[in-house]
Amino acid sequence: MTDHQASPTPKTIAVLGTGKIGEALLSGMIRGGRRPADLLVTARRADRAEELRTRYGVESVTNAEAAKRADTLILTVKPQDMAKLLEELTPHLPTNPDAGTSPLIISGAAGIPTSFFEERLAPHTPVVRVMTNTPALVDEAMSVISAGSHATPADLAHAEEIFGGVGKTLRVPESQQDAATALSGSGPAYFYFLVEAMTDAGILLGLPRAQAHDLIVQAAIGAAVMLRDSGEHPVKLREAVTSPAGTTINAIRELENHGVRAALISALEAARNRSRELASGTG
């Protein structure tokens, strides 16, 4: 993971609706060299706002104040709350922005396209859409970044700098965001589901739950690191574990007999389709 340094020209960045992911971004930016004085936060509850102010030394403001003061607004509220938030921000944003005068809008809301924002904000407002995932909490996120109609390469680079503080980033066309959401945004849940099932299997085979959990978690960490660092195709890595007439090939045969591969493909298609429904407003 590449360490990112703060931009030479300080920009005021506001994180709106600072929940767990928003706080992870806030922490990542400070560790990456941004001054707390250049960061603003908003939170629904006063005690949460005070907690963030005390913990990070940042200023807690209202959404309206953030819109007036920030060069970049990172919107981390839930998708169903986004329209209401934009209504609150719009009166305080430039009504006729041009290059250099409009704040950059970065949306982290699943399923909401950049056109949703562009239709509600002033013409030419730059918007960047980002789908990150919960490993941002441990600096191992995968954040997928797409440009809206008016976002510049500099805007994309700025978003990469912010989200690069909590993991890796990848630029994709916005048409691929729903697929990326299915694979990466929802991806950690599939692994947790698999670990849960394997832990139950370990208990069935006679292991205490804690031991089964530790064995599986370490196997998952080791496999992930090998996938990341070896450069080998997953088929080759699997074959290295799969000896003729051994235990692994018998397990894989049962996985294939039960349609696990087909079930995974269907599951990811369902997640992709749900993301499309959210984007279209039919969900």
C-alpha positions in Angstrom: 0.0 0.0 0.0 1.4 3.4 -1.0 1.6 6.1 1.6 0.1 9.4 0.5 1.2 12.8 1.4 -0.9 15.9 1.8 -1.3 18.2 -1.2 1.0 21.2 -1.3 -2.0 23.5 -1.3 -4.1 22.8 1.8 -7.7 22.0 1.0 -10.5 22.0 3.6 -12.2 18.6 3.5 -15.5 17.9 5.2 -16.7 14.4 6.1 -20.5 14.5 6.3 -22.3 11.9 8.3 -19.2 10.6 10.0 -19.9 7.0 10.9 -17.4 4.2 11.0 -16.3 4.5 7.4 -16.2 8.3 7.6 -14.1 8.1 10.8 -11.7 5.6 9.1 -11.2 8.1 6.3 -10.7 10.9 8.8 -8.1 8.9 10.6 -6.4 7.9 7.4 -6.1 11.5 6.2 -4.5 12.6 9.5 -2.0 9.8 9.4 -1.3 10.7 5.8 -0.2 14.2 6.8 -3.3 16.3 6.7 -3.7 18.8 9.5 -6.8 18.5 11.7 -7.3 22.2 11.2 -8.0 21.5 7.5 -10.7 18.9 8.3 -14.3 19.3 9.2 -16.8 16.7 10.4 -20.6 16.6 10.7 -22.5 14.1 12.8 -26.2 13.5 13.5 -25.7 13.4 17.3 -24.0 16.0 19.4 -22.2 13.4 21.5 -20.8 11.8 18.4 -19.6 15.2 17.1 -17.9 15.9 20.4 -16.3 12.4 20.4 -14.7 13.1 17.0 -13.5 16.6 18.0 -11.9 15.2 21.1 -10.3 12.2 19.4 -8.9 13.9 16.3 -8.7 17.6 17.0 -11.0 18.4 14.1 -13.8 21.0 14.0 -17.4 19.8 14.2 -19.8 21.9 12.1 -23.3 21.7 10.7 -23.9 20.4 7.2 -24.6 24.0 6.0 -21.4 25.3 7.4 -19.5 22.5 5.8 -21.0 23.3 2.4 -19.9 27.0 2.8 -16.3 26.3 3.9 -15.1 23.0 2.4 -13.3 22.5 -0.9 -14.2 18.8 -0.8 -17.4 17.3 0.7 -17.3 13.6 1.4 -20.8 12.3 1.7 -20.9 9.2 3.8 -24.6 9.1 4.8 -26.8 6.1 4.0 -28.3 6.0 0.4 -31.8 6.6 1.7 -30.7 9.8 3.4 -28.8 11.3 0.5 -31.6 13.3 -1.2 -32.4 15.0 2.1 -28.8 15.8 2.7 -28.5 17.4 -0.8 -31.5 19.5 -0.1 -29.8 20.8 3.0 -26.5 21.5 1.2 -27.8 23.1 -2.0 -28.7 26.5 -0.7 -25.1 26.9 0.6 -23.2 25.7 -2.5 -22.3 27.9 -5.5 -25.2 28.4 -7.9 -23.1 29.0 -11.0 -19.8 27.2 -10.4 -16.9 27.3 -12.7 -13.5 25.7 -12.6 -11.9 26.3 -9.2 -15.0 27.7 -7.4 -17.1 24.6 -6.9 -16.4 22.1 -4.1 -15.7 18.5 -5.2 -18.5 16.2 -4.1 -17.3 12.6 -3.3 -20.2 10.2 -2.7 -19.6 6.9 -0.8 -23.3 5.8 -1.1 -23.9 2.4 -2.6 -26.0 2.4 -5.8 -26.4 6.1 -6.3 -25.0 7.3 -9.7 -23.2 10.6 -10.2 -26.1 11.8 -12.3 -28.3 11.8 -9.1 -26.1 14.5 -7.7 -25.6 16.4 -11.0 -29.3 16.7 -11.5 -29.7 18.2 -8.0 -26.6 20.4 -7.8 -25.6 23.4 -9.9 -24.4 22.8 -13.4 -20.7 21.7 -13.8 -20.4 20.6 -10.1 -17.7 17.9 -10.1 -18.8 14.6 -8.6 -16.8 11.5 -7.9 -18.4 8.2 -6.9 -16.5 5.8 -4.6 -17.5 2.3 -3.5 -15.3 1.3 -0.5 -15.7 -1.6 1.9 -15.5 -2.2 5.7 -11.9 -3.3 5.7 -11.2 0.5 5.6 -11.5 0.1 9.4 -8.2 -1.8 9.3 -6.6 0.1 6.4 -7.2 -2.8 4.0 -10.1 -1.4 2.0 -10.6 -1.7 -1.7 -12.1 1.6 -3.0 -13.5 1.7 -6.5 -13.5 5.3 -8.0 -15.5 6.7 -10.9 -15.7 10.2 -12.4 -18.9 12.1 -13.0 -19.4 14.2 -16.1 -17.5 17.2 -14.7 -14.9 15.6 -12.6 -11.3 16.3 -13.7 -8.2 14.0 -13.5 -7.1 16.2 -10.6 -10.4 15.4 -8.8 -9.9 11.7 -9.3 -6.4 12.0 -8.0 -7.6 13.8 -4.9 -10.2 11.1 -4.2 -7.5 8.5 -4.6 -5.3 10.3 -2.2 -8.1 10.4 0.4 -9.2 6.7 0.0 -5.6 5.5 -0.5 -5.1 6.3 3.2 -7.2 3.3 4.2 -6.3 0.8 1.5 -6.0 0.4 -2.2 -7.9 2.2 -5.0 -9.0 1.3 -8.5 -10.5 3.6 -11.2 -13.3 2.1 -13.2 -15.9 3.5 -15.6 -19.1 4.2 -13.7 -20.9 1.6 -15.8 -18.8 -1.0 -13.9 -19.7 0.3 -10.4 -22.6 -2.1 -9.8 -20.4 -5.1 -10.6 -17.6 -3.7 -8.4 -20.2 -3.2 -5.6 -21.2 -6.9 -5.9 -17.6 -8.1 -5.8 -15.8 -5.7 -3.6 -18.3 -3.6 -1.6 -20.3 -6.7 -0.5 -17.3 -9.0 -0.8 -16.2 -9.1 2.8 -19.6 -10.5 3.8 -19.1 -13.5 1.5 -15.9 -14.4 3.2 -17.4 -14.0 6.7 -20.2 -16.3 5.6 -17.7 -18.9 4.4 -15.7 -18.6 7.6 -19.0 -19.1 9.6 -19.9 -22.2 7.6 -16.4 -23.6 7.9 -16.4 -23.0 11.7 -19.6 -24.9 12.0 -18.0 -27.7 10.0 -15.1 -27.8 12.3 -17.4 -28.1 15.3 -19.2 -31.0 13.6 -15.8 -32.7 13.1 -15.1 -32.4 16.8 -13.1 -29.2 17.3 -14.0 -26.6 19.9 -15.4 -23.5 18.3 -12.5 -21.2 19.3 -9.9 -23.6 17.8 -11.9 -24.0 14.6 -12.2 -20.3 14.3 -8.5 -19.7 14.8 -7.5 -22.4 12.3 -9.8 -21.0 9.6 -9.0 -17.3 10.1 -5.3 -18.0 9.9 -5.8 -20.1 6.8 -7.8 -17.2 5.2 -5.1 -14.7 6.1 -2.4 -16.9 4.7 -4.3 -17.6 1.5 -5.1 -13.9 1.0 -1.4 -12.9 1.4 -0.3 -15.6 -1.0 -2.8 -14.4 -3.6 -1.7 -10.8 -3.2 2.0 -11.3 -3.0 2.8 -14.4 -5.1 1.4 -13.2 -8.4 0.2 -16.7 -9.1 -3.3 -17.5 -10.5 -5.6 -18.9 -7.9 -6.0 -22.1 -9.8 -2.2 -22.7 -9.6 -2.2 -22.0 -5.8 -5.2 -24.3 -5.3 -3.5 -27.1 -7.4 -0.4 -26.8 -5.1 -2.6 -27.8 -2.2 -4.5 -30.5 -4.1 -2.6 -33.8 -4.2 -3.9 -36.8 -6.1 -6.5 -38.8 -4.2 -5.9 -36.6 -1.2 -8.2 -34.8 1.3 -8.4 -31.6 -0.6 -9.6 -33.0 -3.9 -12.3 -34.9 -2.1 -13.5 -31.7 -0.5 -13.5 -29.8 -3.8 -15.5 -32.6 -5.5 -18.2 -32.1 -2.9 -18.1 -28.4 -3.3 -18.6 -28.9 -7.1 -21.3 -31.5 -6.6 -23.3 -29.1 -4.4 -23.0 -26.3 -7.0 -20.9 -23.9 -4.8 -19.3 -22.2 -7.8 -22.6 -21.7 -9.6 -24.2 -20.4 -6.3 -21.4 -17.8 -5.9 -21.9 -16.6 -9.5 -25.7 -16.3 -8.9 -25.2 -14.5 -5.6 -22.9 -11.9 -7.2 -25.4 -11.4 -10.0 -28.1 -10.8 -7.4 -26.0 -8.3 -5.6 -25.2 -6.5 -8.9 -28.9 -6.4 -9.8 -29.8 -5.0 -6.4 -27.2 -2.3 -6.9 -28.9 -1.4 -10.3 -32.3 -1.3 -8.6 -30.9 1.1 -6.0 -29.4 3.3 -8.7 -32.7 3.4 -10.6 -34.8 4.2 -7.5 -36.9 1.1 -7.9 -35.5 -0.7 -4.9 
